[in-house]
């Protein structure tokens, strides 16, 4: 049977007290999420994300002409993630570009790329 010594208990209590007094404000800071999408009818959904995010979070939608342009915006930091062509994202990842296909979108014709 494992018992907790008095010193361990005091250390755990002090750590818990220190963590409980840290400011939660750091987590509640305003944040802008940049999302890339294509200028197509099925690329319309990111324009509605603003209605579903918590307070303090804003959505900036950046439209792209081609899937390759959108995919290239992810590693450069122009967007945080986006919904682009699956082929462009897969080929970019296969060529060693720092992109990850997270999920399929639009009936598996496009992909969520980060």
N, C-alpha and C positions, 0 to 999 in steps of 0.2 A: 504494500500500500504506500502510495506516494503522499508525503505530507509537505506542506509549505512551511518553511521556517519563518520566523518573525522578520528577519532581514528581507527575505523575498517578498513577504507581504507588504512591508513598508515601501520597498522599491516599486512594486506594482501599484500600490495606492498613490505614491508620488507621481508616477508616470501617468496614471489615469487622471489625476488632478491637473497636471500640467496640460494634458491633451484637451481636457474639458474647458480650460480657460483660453485656449487659442481662439483666435477670431475666425468665425465662420464666414466673415465678410469676404475672405479671399476666394471662397468657392462661389459666392453670390455676385461676383463682379460681372459687369456687362460683358457680353461676348458676342462677336459677329462670326457667323459661320458662312463661309463662301462656298456656294454650290454651283458647279458647272452643269450646263445642259445644252442640248442641241436645239436649234431653231426649227423644231418639228412639232406637230400636234401632240405626239406622245412624249414630248419633252416638256410638257406644260406643268406637270405635277409639282416641281420645286417652287413654282410661284404661289402655291397654296400652303407650303410648309409653315409660313409665318403664323398661321392660325392655330398651330398645334404645339408651338415651342413654349417653354416656361418663361416667366417674366425675367427680363434681363438678357434674353437671347434674341438677337435679330438675325435674319436671313438675308444674305446678299446673293442674288441669282445672277450668274454671269453666262450669257448665251455664247455659243460657239457655232461656227459655220460647218465644221467637219469633225468627225469623231477623233481624228488624229490630233487636231488642234486642242480639243478638250483633254485628251489623254496626256498630251505634253504639258498641259497646265498643272497637272497634279504634282509631278516632281519639282517643278519650279516654284510651287507654293502660291501660284495665282489663285487656285481654288483648294479647299480642304478635301473635297471629294466631288464626284460628279457621276452623272448617268450618261454614258457614251456607248459607242458601238463595241460590241463584244469582241469582234475580230481585231480591232485596233488595240484594245487593251491586252488581249491575249498575245498578240504578236510583239507588243512592247515589252511585256513581261518575259517572253521567250528570248528577247534580245538583251536581257539584262537590265532593262530600265526599272527604276524603283517604283513600280505600280503593282497593285494587288487587286484582283477581281474579287470583290466581297460577295456579290450575289448577282443573279440574273434579274433583269427587269424587262418590262414591256413584252411579256410573253416570250422571254428568253432571246429576244432580238438585240437587246442592249444589256449593259452591265453596270453595276454600281462599282466605281473604280476609286481607290484611295491610294 
